[in-house]
Every structure is written in C-alpha cells, then in structure tokens.
Amino acid sequence: MANKRLRGNTWHYIVRRKNLLPKPINLTFKNEIEGDAYVAHLERLLDSGIVPDEFKSNKEVIGNIANAIDAYSKIVHVPNSDLRVLKVVRERVGNQKLTFVNYAWAEHYVQGMKTMNLSPSTIRHHVGALARCLDWIENRGGTSLLGNPLRRLPKRYASGHKAELLRERRLSIEEEQEITRILRGGKPIGRERGFESKHLPSLLLMFQLALETGMRMAEIHTLTISQVDIRNKTIFLEKTKNGDTRQVPLSTTIIKALNNYEPDSLWGGDLFPWASEKTPRRTPSQVSIARSEQFSRIFDAAGCPDFTFHGLRHEATSRLYERTTLSDIQIAKIMGWKSLKMALRYTNLRACNLAKEMW
C-alpha cells in the first residue's frame, strides 16, 4: 500500500517496491480521487511485475507526451498528415507527463486550443492524431498512462468556439482592394517592403478564382489549362473533395482575369506553377498547406489577420445569393455540395443588402 498524506492543498503518495523499483516513487495530486485512481492503477501494474517506463532506471523512457510521440513516430508507420500535426502537438504540450494525462487535462488541452482560436476541424485533427498516438502507447503497455482520456471526450467537444462566429466573417470591399493591391506588388501599409515572389500573378488569380467561383484551394492550384473553357465560360473539375466531377460557371470578371493571365510553358500545361514544381514527396495536400500559409501572411499584411483562404468560399457563396437569382439547387451544384444544408453554413447575407429588398 502506498503512503498517503495531505500537505496543504496537495495529496502526496509514496509507492515502494524494494525488489522491483530502483527507488520509491513520489507522486503529488491536487485531486484526491484522481490520485487514488492513478496510484491504484500503478500498484496493479507493479503487483504484476510491470514497471512503467518513466519509473525505470534506464534513460530510454516514455515519461511525457514528447517521448510518446517520438517512440510512436519511430516504430509505427504514421501518415504524413499526422506527423505534421504531432510535430505541433509536441511543441505545445510535449513536456506534459503521462502521469497527469487524465480527463481533466484533456478538457484543458481542448479549451486551450479554443482559446487560440483554432477552428473545430483543426482541434479535431490535433486531438485525433494525439489520441492515435496514446492508443498505441496504452496498448504497448509499460507506462503509467491511465487509459486514453482523449477517447472519452464528448461528441462535439470541438464546437462552441469562436470559429462559429468566424463563419459570419465577410470580406469588406476595402479589404478585398488592399489584398488585390498587395498581390499586384504593392507595399503593405506600415511595412518597408512588399512581398517578394515571382508567382504573385498566380497568387492573384488564385485569390480571384476563389472569390468569384467559390472553388476550394486544392481544386484551384491543381487546375490545368485544358480544364478552363473560356468559350463556354466554365471550368471542369475532375478531382473534388467529394470525389465527384462538376462544372463551375465563370463570371465576366474572372474571364477577364484569365484572359490577362499568362501561364509559363515550363509548367507543363498546368495553370499554376506549384504542381509542376513539387517533388515526388510533396503531395497536393502539402501544396495546399503551403499556399494557405502564404495567403495567411498576405491577409495579415492587408489588415485582416482573422481571415482565411477558405473564408473566400464562404464569401463567394454569400455573393452568389446576393448578386444573382440562382436557386439553392443551382448554387449547391456550383459549390459541389451534396446537401442543401450546407447553404445555411456557408451563407451570411449582409443586413444592408437585405434591407434593399424590403418594402
């Protein structure tokens, strides 16, 4: 039995096993119930002759989240998408000891990401990647991890967050003009120099396509010249997020932009340079991430740091409702939705525009 005592507001435990442990284990908990549960779990392991890695005398132990991620990444074939996320997780919470990775910590971890204004989908990606890592650690055994608390989080744990408000974020005319000015080579206000990139014209066209058509990032940067039919004012998408093909109509504004754009012959028939420049190890999703980060810097320089490239898809949807007489079904076809419920999620109509329709 462990020795247990209360000192101030903290519960202290001492666990001894002379023939098994190199030295007594000293533990402290603020919550008595959590402390009792953890110590009972630890003693069951010790009674079975199992010493958790963090209490062994050798140096190669899995005592915290960073150790867990390192071991998991080294032994298990982890998808690149998870590796990128786990790298960020390691930087943020790597020092957290597995001893204290419990349900209370899991809730605190999620709340911290909400405070950082990460979107619900990003929070789910982070929790999912770490949960898979901890599943492996738990199944491997030999650690003090008391179950996987991330698996006990309730449904919709990532919701109730500022990102719900960000869906209502509209791009103002002034912001659109400033972003366009910067993408044409203009110097951002308050900065000594503009963005130095030989691909600014390509970035400008990507911005215009997203704003005028609502196409997704990956749908845009993977376009080939043959997919663009200026004569019939359409773009034919072969690879979409939903796996379906679709045709996207083009406005006169974007047709003018396409006519003024000159793709390089070195791009091998691609409309943009990044597909032809990528190495065999660089996937389309990695290209999307790189371009999203680039646009985030541009939006920040334009004075709208809370705006994202995906926000252009929301803006395009709202403009289709405000500026055209297209039906819900027609707009759903353009946007590539499988459910009309997506219209409620993507549309945020300005009250001033609605007022013009009132009697």
C-alpha positions as a LaTeX table, in Angstrom:
\begin{tabular}{lrrr}
\hline
Residue & $x$ (\AA) & $y$ (\AA) & $z$ (\AA) \\
\hline
Met1 & 0.00 & 0.00 & 0.00 \\
Ala2 & 1.19 & 3.47 & $-0.80$ \\
Asn3 & 1.75 & 6.02 & 1.93 \\
Lys4 & $-0.66$ & 8.90 & 1.52 \\
Arg5 & $-0.87$ & 12.26 & 3.25 \\
Leu6 & $-2.35$ & 15.71 & 2.73 \\
Arg7 & 0.08 & 18.65 & 2.75 \\
Gly8 & $-1.66$ & 21.96 & 2.35 \\
Asn9 & $-3.93$ & 21.53 & $-0.65$ \\
Thr10 & $-1.90$ & 18.72 & $-2.23$ \\
Trp11 & $-2.08$ & 14.96 & $-1.77$ \\
His12 & 1.30 & 13.21 & $-1.58$ \\
Tyr13 & 1.83 & 9.50 & $-2.29$ \\
Ile14 & 4.91 & 7.31 & $-1.80$ \\
Val15 & 4.95 & 3.91 & $-3.51$ \\
Arg16 & 7.65 & 1.38 & $-2.53$ \\
Arg17 & 8.62 & $-1.98$ & $-4.06$ \\
Lys18 & 12.09 & $-2.89$ & $-2.81$ \\
Asn19 & 12.77 & $-5.73$ & $-5.22$ \\
Leu20 & 11.19 & $-4.04$ & $-8.23$ \\
Leu21 & 11.74 & $-0.30$ & $-8.12$ \\
Pro22 & 15.18 & 1.34 & $-8.13$ \\
Lys23 & 13.83 & 3.93 & $-5.68$ \\
Pro24 & 10.48 & 4.90 & $-4.10$ \\
Ile25 & 8.02 & 6.71 & $-6.36$ \\
Asn26 & 6.86 & 10.10 & $-5.09$ \\
Leu27 & 3.65 & 11.47 & $-6.57$ \\
Thr28 & 1.56 & 14.57 & $-5.93$ \\
Phe29 & $-2.03$ & 15.30 & $-6.94$ \\
Lys30 & $-4.33$ & 18.23 & $-6.33$ \\
Asn31 & $-7.38$ & 15.97 & $-6.55$ \\
Glu32 & $-7.61$ & 13.05 & $-4.09$ \\
Ile33 & $-9.95$ & 10.98 & $-6.27$ \\
Glu34 & $-7.63$ & 11.25 & $-9.27$ \\
Gly35 & $-4.64$ & 10.47 & $-7.07$ \\
Asp36 & $-6.25$ & 7.38 & $-5.57$ \\
Ala37 & $-7.28$ & 6.11 & $-9.01$ \\
Tyr38 & $-3.85$ & 6.63 & $-10.51$ \\
Val39 & $-1.97$ & 5.06 & $-7.58$ \\
Ala40 & $-4.33$ & 2.06 & $-7.58$ \\
His41 & $-3.63$ & 1.60 & $-11.32$ \\
Leu42 & 0.12 & 1.92 & $-10.71$ \\
Glu43 & 0.10 & $-0.60$ & $-7.88$ \\
Arg44 & $-1.79$ & $-3.13$ & $-10.01$ \\
Leu45 & 0.96 & $-2.83$ & $-12.63$ \\
Leu46 & 3.68 & $-3.23$ & $-10.02$ \\
Asp47 & 1.92 & $-6.21$ & $-8.44$ \\
Ser48 & 2.01 & $-7.82$ & $-11.89$ \\
Gly49 & 5.74 & $-7.15$ & $-12.13$ \\
Ile50 & 5.36 & $-4.31$ & $-14.64$ \\
Val51 & 7.34 & $-1.11$ & $-14.05$ \\
Pro52 & 6.14 & 1.86 & $-16.14$ \\
Asp53 & 8.88 & 3.26 & $-18.36$ \\
Glu54 & 9.08 & 6.60 & $-16.59$ \\
Phe55 & 9.98 & 4.86 & $-13.32$ \\
Lys56 & 12.73 & 2.65 & $-14.72$ \\
Ser57 & 16.37 & 3.46 & $-14.11$ \\
Asn58 & 17.37 & 3.40 & $-17.79$ \\
Lys59 & 17.34 & 6.56 & $-19.86$ \\
Glu60 & 15.05 & 5.45 & $-22.71$ \\
Val61 & 11.74 & 6.00 & $-21.01$ \\
Ile62 & 8.36 & 7.23 & $-22.17$ \\
Gly63 & 7.54 & 9.65 & $-19.42$ \\
Asn64 & 5.88 & 12.51 & $-21.24$ \\
Ile65 & 3.97 & 13.27 & $-24.42$ \\
Ala66 & 7.14 & 14.19 & $-26.34$ \\
Asn67 & 8.65 & 10.77 & $-25.52$ \\
Ala68 & 5.41 & 9.10 & $-26.58$ \\
Ile69 & 5.29 & 10.94 & $-29.91$ \\
Asp70 & 8.97 & 10.19 & $-30.60$ \\
Ala71 & 8.55 & 6.47 & $-29.92$ \\
Tyr72 & 5.30 & 6.28 & $-31.87$ \\
Ser73 & 6.78 & 8.09 & $-34.89$ \\
Lys74 & 9.89 & 5.90 & $-34.82$ \\
Ile75 & 8.21 & 2.50 & $-34.58$ \\
Val76 & 4.82 & 2.96 & $-36.25$ \\
His77 & 4.25 & 3.95 & $-39.89$ \\
Val78 & 2.46 & 7.24 & $-39.21$ \\
Pro79 & 0.77 & 9.11 & $-42.11$ \\
Asn80 & 2.44 & 12.38 & $-43.09$ \\
Ser81 & $-0.73$ & 14.27 & $-42.22$ \\
Asp82 & $-0.48$ & 13.01 & $-38.62$ \\
Leu83 & 3.27 & 13.63 & $-38.44$ \\
Arg84 & 2.78 & 17.31 & $-39.28$ \\
Val85 & 0.12 & 17.66 & $-36.60$ \\
Leu86 & 2.11 & 15.70 & $-33.99$ \\
Lys87 & 5.10 & 17.98 & $-34.57$ \\
Val88 & 2.94 & 20.94 & $-33.49$ \\
Val89 & 1.44 & 18.96 & $-30.58$ \\
Arg90 & 4.93 & 18.04 & $-29.38$ \\
Glu91 & 5.99 & 21.69 & $-29.34$ \\
Arg92 & 2.89 & 22.76 & $-27.40$ \\
Val93 & 2.37 & 20.01 & $-24.82$ \\
Gly94 & 5.40 & 17.74 & $-25.17$ \\
Asn95 & 6.54 & 18.33 & $-21.59$ \\
Gln96 & 3.25 & 17.08 & $-20.14$ \\
Lys97 & 3.95 & 13.97 & $-18.05$ \\
Leu98 & 1.87 & 10.91 & $-18.88$ \\
Thr99 & 1.20 & 10.59 & $-15.18$ \\
Phe100 & $-1.07$ & 13.61 & $-15.37$ \\
Val101 & $-2.65$ & 12.94 & $-18.77$ \\
Asn102 & $-6.18$ & 12.42 & $-17.48$ \\
Tyr103 & $-9.65$ & 13.58 & $-18.43$ \\
Ala104 & $-9.22$ & 16.94 & $-16.71$ \\
Trp105 & $-6.04$ & 17.51 & $-18.71$ \\
Ala106 & $-7.82$ & 16.51 & $-21.95$ \\
Glu107 & $-10.55$ & 19.08 & $-21.34$ \\
His108 & $-7.93$ & 21.73 & $-20.52$ \\
Tyr109 & $-6.00$ & 20.83 & $-23.69$ \\
Val110 & $-9.07$ & 21.28 & $-25.89$ \\
Gln111 & $-10.04$ & 24.52 & $-24.16$ \\
Gly112 & $-6.53$ & 25.85 & $-24.74$ \\
Met113 & $-6.86$ & 25.28 & $-28.46$ \\
Lys114 & $-10.21$ & 27.05 & $-28.46$ \\
Thr115 & $-8.57$ & 30.00 & $-26.69$ \\
Met116 & $-6.01$ & 30.07 & $-29.52$ \\
Asn117 & $-8.98$ & 30.44 & $-31.91$ \\
Leu118 & $-8.21$ & 27.21 & $-33.76$ \\
Ser119 & $-11.11$ & 26.00 & $-35.87$ \\
Pro120 & $-13.15$ & 22.96 & $-34.77$ \\
Ser121 & $-11.72$ & 20.89 & $-37.63$ \\
Thr122 & $-8.15$ & 21.80 & $-36.61$ \\
Ile123 & $-8.89$ & 20.89 & $-32.99$ \\
Arg124 & $-10.28$ & 17.53 & $-34.11$ \\
His125 & $-7.16$ & 16.89 & $-36.22$ \\
His126 & $-4.89$ & 17.61 & $-33.25$ \\
Val127 & $-6.92$ & 15.53 & $-30.80$ \\
Gly128 & $-7.26$ & 12.68 & $-33.30$ \\
Ala129 & $-3.54$ & 12.48 & $-34.07$ \\
Leu130 & $-2.57$ & 12.55 & $-30.39$ \\
Ala131 & $-5.33$ & 10.07 & $-29.50$ \\
Arg132 & $-3.97$ & 7.56 & $-32.01$ \\
Cys133 & $-0.50$ & 8.01 & $-30.53$ \\
Leu134 & $-1.80$ & 7.45 & $-26.98$ \\
Asp135 & $-3.79$ & 4.41 & $-28.14$ \\
Trp136 & $-0.53$ & 2.85 & $-29.26$ \\
Ile137 & 1.20 & 3.80 & $-26.02$ \\
Glu138 & $-1.63$ & 2.32 & $-23.97$ \\
Asn139 & $-1.71$ & $-0.93$ & $-25.98$ \\
Arg140 & 2.07 & $-1.19$ & $-25.79$ \\
Gly141 & 1.90 & $-1.10$ & $-22.01$ \\
Gly142 & 4.69 & $-0.31$ & $-19.61$ \\
Thr143 & 3.66 & 3.28 & $-18.91$ \\
Ser144 & 1.62 & 4.96 & $-16.22$ \\
Leu145 & $-0.95$ & 6.22 & $-18.75$ \\
Leu146 & $-4.32$ & 5.61 & $-17.14$ \\
Gly147 & $-6.39$ & 4.88 & $-20.23$ \\
Asn148 & $-6.73$ & 7.32 & $-23.11$ \\
Pro149 & $-8.71$ & 10.33 & $-21.86$ \\
Leu150 & $-8.99$ & 11.81 & $-25.35$ \\
Arg151 & $-11.25$ & 8.92 & $-26.28$ \\
Arg152 & $-13.65$ & 9.88 & $-23.51$ \\
Leu153 & $-14.27$ & 13.42 & $-24.73$ \\
Pro154 & $-17.95$ & 14.04 & $-25.55$ \\
Lys155 & $-19.32$ & 14.48 & $-29.04$ \\
Arg156 & $-18.92$ & 17.99 & $-30.44$ \\
Tyr157 & $-16.09$ & 18.65 & $-27.99$ \\
Ala158 & $-14.52$ & 21.00 & $-30.54$ \\
Ser159 & $-17.60$ & 23.18 & $-31.04$ \\
Gly160 & $-18.77$ & 26.18 & $-29.04$ \\
His161 & $-15.85$ & 28.15 & $-30.28$ \\
Lys162 & $-15.04$ & 31.46 & $-31.91$ \\
Ala163 & $-14.80$ & 29.77 & $-35.31$ \\
Glu164 & $-18.58$ & 29.57 & $-35.30$ \\
Leu165 & $-18.54$ & 33.37 & $-35.34$ \\
Leu166 & $-15.83$ & 33.43 & $-37.99$ \\
Arg167 & $-18.27$ & 31.79 & $-40.38$ \\
Glu168 & $-20.15$ & 35.07 & $-40.29$ \\
Arg169 & $-16.99$ & 36.96 & $-41.21$ \\
Arg170 & $-17.43$ & 38.79 & $-44.51$ \\
Leu171 & $-14.66$ & 40.27 & $-46.60$ \\
Ser172 & $-15.16$ & 44.01 & $-46.93$ \\
Ile173 & $-14.65$ & 45.87 & $-50.21$ \\
Glu174 & $-11.73$ & 47.75 & $-48.62$ \\
Glu175 & $-10.06$ & 44.51 & $-47.54$ \\
Glu176 & $-10.52$ & 42.99 & $-50.98$ \\
Gln177 & $-8.96$ & 46.06 & $-52.58$ \\
Glu178 & $-5.99$ & 46.02 & $-50.20$ \\
Ile179 & $-5.33$ & 42.31 & $-50.75$ \\
Thr180 & $-5.52$ & 42.84 & $-54.51$ \\
Arg181 & $-3.12$ & 45.80 & $-54.29$ \\
Ile182 & $-0.58$ & 43.73 & $-52.34$ \\
Leu183 & $-0.87$ & 40.82 & $-54.79$ \\
Arg184 & $-0.16$ & 43.28 & $-57.61$ \\
Gly185 & 3.15 & 44.09 & $-55.91$ \\
Gly186 & 2.09 & 46.97 & $-53.68$ \\
Lys187 & 3.81 & 47.56 & $-50.36$ \\
Pro188 & 1.63 & 46.72 & $-47.32$ \\
Ile189 & 0.76 & 49.67 & $-45.09$ \\
Gly190 & 3.28 & 50.05 & $-42.27$ \\
Arg191 & 5.86 & 47.74 & $-43.84$ \\
Glu192 & 9.15 & 48.57 & $-45.50$ \\
Arg193 & 8.76 & 46.28 & $-48.49$ \\
Gly194 & 6.20 & 44.29 & $-50.42$ \\
Phe195 & 6.01 & 40.54 & $-50.88$ \\
Glu196 & 8.86 & 39.24 & $-52.99$ \\
Ser197 & 7.63 & 36.37 & $-55.13$ \\
Lys198 & 7.88 & 35.65 & $-58.83$ \\
His199 & 4.47 & 33.99 & $-58.56$ \\
Leu200 & 2.44 & 36.99 & $-57.38$ \\
Pro201 & 0.33 & 36.94 & $-60.60$ \\
Ser202 & $-0.53$ & 33.31 & $-59.88$ \\
Leu203 & $-1.46$ & 34.11 & $-56.29$ \\
Leu204 & $-3.63$ & 36.98 & $-57.50$ \\
Leu205 & $-5.50$ & 34.71 & $-59.91$ \\
Met206 & $-5.98$ & 32.10 & $-57.17$ \\
Phe207 & $-7.50$ & 34.79 & $-54.96$ \\
Gln208 & $-9.79$ & 35.98 & $-57.76$ \\
Leu209 & $-10.89$ & 32.44 & $-58.65$ \\
Ala210 & $-11.74$ & 31.62 & $-55.04$ \\
Leu211 & $-13.68$ & 34.86 & $-54.62$ \\
Glu212 & $-15.59$ & 34.60 & $-57.91$ \\
Thr213 & $-16.25$ & 30.84 & $-58.08$ \\
Gly214 & $-16.02$ & 29.52 & $-54.51$ \\
Met215 & $-13.69$ & 26.72 & $-55.56$ \\
Arg216 & $-11.59$ & 25.06 & $-52.88$ \\
Met217 & $-7.84$ & 25.60 & $-52.52$ \\
Ala218 & $-6.88$ & 22.17 & $-53.89$ \\
Glu219 & $-9.34$ & 22.47 & $-56.76$ \\
Ile220 & $-7.68$ & 25.72 & $-57.82$ \\
His221 & $-3.96$ & 25.02 & $-57.51$ \\
Thr222 & $-4.27$ & 21.68 & $-59.37$ \\
Leu223 & $-6.05$ & 23.21 & $-62.39$ \\
Thr224 & $-4.70$ & 22.55 & $-65.86$ \\
Ile225 & $-5.14$ & 24.88 & $-68.81$ \\
Ser226 & $-7.31$ & 22.27 & $-70.55$ \\
Gln227 & $-9.87$ & 22.41 & $-67.73$ \\
Val228 & $-10.59$ & 26.08 & $-68.41$ \\
Asp229 & $-13.11$ & 26.62 & $-71.21$ \\
Ile230 & $-13.24$ & 30.37 & $-71.84$ \\
Arg231 & $-15.53$ & 29.91 & $-74.85$ \\
Asn232 & $-18.25$ & 28.23 & $-72.76$ \\
Lys233 & $-17.40$ & 30.23 & $-69.63$ \\
Thr234 & $-16.80$ & 27.17 & $-67.45$ \\
Ile235 & $-14.13$ & 25.27 & $-65.55$ \\
Phe236 & $-14.43$ & 21.49 & $-65.46$ \\
Leu237 & $-13.28$ & 19.99 & $-62.15$ \\
Glu238 & $-12.19$ & 16.37 & $-62.33$ \\
Lys239 & $-10.97$ & 15.90 & $-58.77$ \\
Thr240 & $-13.06$ & 17.36 & $-55.98$ \\
Lys241 & $-13.23$ & 16.85 & $-52.23$ \\
Asn242 & $-16.42$ & 14.79 & $-52.59$ \\
Gly243 & $-14.97$ & 12.68 & $-55.38$ \\
Asp244 & $-17.43$ & 13.99 & $-57.96$ \\
Thr245 & $-16.81$ & 15.93 & $-61.15$ \\
Arg246 & $-18.52$ & 19.28 & $-61.64$ \\
Gln247 & $-18.61$ & 22.30 & $-63.90$ \\
Val248 & $-18.15$ & 25.76 & $-62.45$ \\
Pro249 & $-19.56$ & 28.77 & $-64.33$ \\
Leu250 & $-17.32$ & 31.81 & $-64.77$ \\
Ser251 & $-18.28$ & 35.44 & $-64.31$ \\
Thr252 & $-17.17$ & 38.15 & $-66.74$ \\
Thr253 & $-14.80$ & 39.41 & $-64.02$ \\
Ile254 & $-12.88$ & 36.14 & $-63.76$ \\
Ile255 & $-12.92$ & 35.59 & $-67.53$ \\
Lys256 & $-11.15$ & 38.93 & $-67.93$ \\
Ala257 & $-8.59$ & 37.92 & $-65.29$ \\
Leu258 & $-7.98$ & 34.58 & $-67.04$ \\
Asn259 & $-7.52$ & 36.29 & $-70.40$ \\
Asn260 & $-4.89$ & 38.61 & $-68.88$ \\
Tyr261 & $-3.03$ & 35.72 & $-67.22$ \\
Glu262 & $-0.09$ & 34.03 & $-68.95$ \\
Pro263 & 0.87 & 30.56 & $-67.67$ \\
Asp264 & 4.50 & 29.59 & $-68.19$ \\
Ser265 & 5.12 & 26.88 & $-70.78$ \\
Leu266 & 7.55 & 25.29 & $-68.30$ \\
Trp267 & 4.60 & 24.39 & $-66.07$ \\
Gly268 & 3.71 & 21.52 & $-68.38$ \\
Gly269 & 0.12 & 22.51 & $-69.09$ \\
Asp270 & $-0.70$ & 23.43 & $-65.51$ \\
Leu271 & $-2.43$ & 26.73 & $-64.85$ \\
Phe272 & $-0.28$ & 27.35 & $-61.76$ \\
Pro273 & 3.40 & 26.65 & $-61.06$ \\
Trp274 & 3.19 & 24.61 & $-57.87$ \\
Ala275 & 2.02 & 21.30 & $-59.32$ \\
Ser276 & 4.96 & 21.12 & $-61.73$ \\
Glu277 & 7.46 & 22.35 & $-59.15$ \\
Lys278 & 6.56 & 19.83 & $-56.46$ \\
Thr279 & 8.95 & 16.98 & $-55.66$ \\
Pro280 & 7.70 & 13.36 & $-55.66$ \\
Arg281 & 7.41 & 13.58 & $-51.87$ \\
Arg282 & 5.30 & 16.73 & $-51.93$ \\
Thr283 & 1.62 & 15.84 & $-52.06$ \\
Pro284 & $-1.25$ & 18.11 & $-53.19$ \\
Ser285 & $-2.28$ & 18.48 & $-49.55$ \\
Gln286 & 1.21 & 19.75 & $-48.70$ \\
Val287 & 0.97 & 22.25 & $-51.55$ \\
Ser288 & $-2.41$ & 23.38 & $-50.17$ \\
Ile289 & $-0.94$ & 23.87 & $-46.70$ \\
Ala290 & 1.97 & 25.90 & $-48.07$ \\
Arg291 & $-0.33$ & 28.13 & $-50.13$ \\
Ser292 & $-2.74$ & 28.57 & $-47.20$ \\
Glu293 & 0.14 & 29.73 & $-45.01$ \\
Gln294 & 1.27 & 32.12 & $-47.75$ \\
Phe295 & $-2.20$ & 33.63 & $-48.04$ \\
Ser296 & $-2.43$ & 33.92 & $-44.25$ \\
Arg297 & 0.66 & 36.16 & $-44.33$ \\
Ile298 & $-0.84$ & 38.21 & $-47.15$ \\
Phe299 & $-4.17$ & 38.62 & $-45.34$ \\
Asp300 & $-2.30$ & 39.64 & $-42.20$ \\
Ala301 & $-0.36$ & 42.27 & $-44.16$ \\
Ala302 & $-3.65$ & 43.54 & $-45.61$ \\
Gly303 & $-5.05$ & 44.14 & $-42.13$ \\
Cys304 & $-7.36$ & 41.12 & $-41.90$ \\
Pro305 & $-5.35$ & 38.52 & $-39.93$ \\
Asp306 & $-8.52$ & 36.66 & $-38.89$ \\
Phe307 & $-9.45$ & 35.88 & $-42.49$ \\
Thr308 & $-8.52$ & 32.60 & $-44.20$ \\
Phe309 & $-8.40$ & 31.37 & $-47.78$ \\
His310 & $-11.32$ & 29.05 & $-47.05$ \\
Gly311 & $-13.23$ & 32.14 & $-45.95$ \\
Leu312 & $-13.26$ & 33.13 & $-49.63$ \\
Arg313 & $-15.50$ & 30.13 & $-50.30$ \\
His314 & $-17.97$ & 31.45 & $-47.71$ \\
Glu315 & $-17.73$ & 34.93 & $-49.23$ \\
Ala316 & $-18.30$ & 33.60 & $-52.75$ \\
Thr317 & $-21.40$ & 31.72 & $-51.60$ \\
Ser318 & $-22.86$ & 34.82 & $-49.97$ \\
Arg319 & $-22.19$ & 36.87 & $-53.09$ \\
Leu320 & $-23.94$ & 34.32 & $-55.30$ \\
Tyr321 & $-27.06$ & 34.70 & $-53.17$ \\
Glu322 & $-26.79$ & 38.50 & $-53.05$ \\
Arg323 & $-25.88$ & 39.20 & $-56.67$ \\
Thr324 & $-27.70$ & 36.52 & $-58.66$ \\
Thr325 & $-31.14$ & 34.95 & $-58.90$ \\
Leu326 & $-29.75$ & 31.41 & $-58.84$ \\
Ser327 & $-31.75$ & 28.85 & $-56.87$ \\
Asp328 & $-30.48$ & 26.88 & $-53.87$ \\
Ile329 & $-30.06$ & 23.79 & $-56.04$ \\
Gln330 & $-28.12$ & 25.70 & $-58.70$ \\
Ile331 & $-25.76$ & 27.22 & $-56.13$ \\
Ala332 & $-25.32$ & 23.80 & $-54.48$ \\
Lys333 & $-24.27$ & 22.42 & $-57.88$ \\
Ile334 & $-21.76$ & 25.22 & $-58.37$ \\
Met335 & $-20.27$ & 24.77 & $-54.90$ \\
Gly336 & $-20.23$ & 20.98 & $-55.05$ \\
Trp337 & $-22.47$ & 20.38 & $-52.03$ \\
Lys338 & $-24.30$ & 17.12 & $-51.55$ \\
Ser339 & $-26.77$ & 18.65 & $-49.11$ \\
Leu340 & $-28.67$ & 21.93 & $-49.24$ \\
Lys341 & $-28.00$ & 22.27 & $-45.50$ \\
Met342 & $-24.53$ & 23.48 & $-46.47$ \\
Ala343 & $-26.14$ & 26.67 & $-47.78$ \\
Leu344 & $-27.05$ & 27.65 & $-44.22$ \\
Arg345 & $-23.49$ & 27.01 & $-43.10$ \\
Tyr346 & $-21.78$ & 28.94 & $-45.89$ \\
Thr347 & $-24.13$ & 31.86 & $-46.40$ \\
Asn348 & $-24.05$ & 35.07 & $-44.38$ \\
Leu349 & $-26.09$ & 37.82 & $-46.01$ \\
Arg350 & $-25.39$ & 41.45 & $-45.16$ \\
Ala351 & $-28.34$ & 43.16 & $-43.48$ \\
Cys352 & $-27.80$ & 46.29 & $-45.58$ \\
Asn353 & $-28.31$ & 44.24 & $-48.74$ \\
Leu354 & $-31.38$ & 42.55 & $-47.32$ \\
Ala355 & $-32.81$ & 45.96 & $-46.42$ \\
Lys356 & $-32.83$ & 46.91 & $-50.10$ \\
Glu357 & $-35.27$ & 44.07 & $-50.75$ \\
Met358 & $-37.69$ & 45.25 & $-48.06$ \\
Trp359 & $-40.86$ & 47.24 & $-48.84$ \\
\hline
\end{tabular}
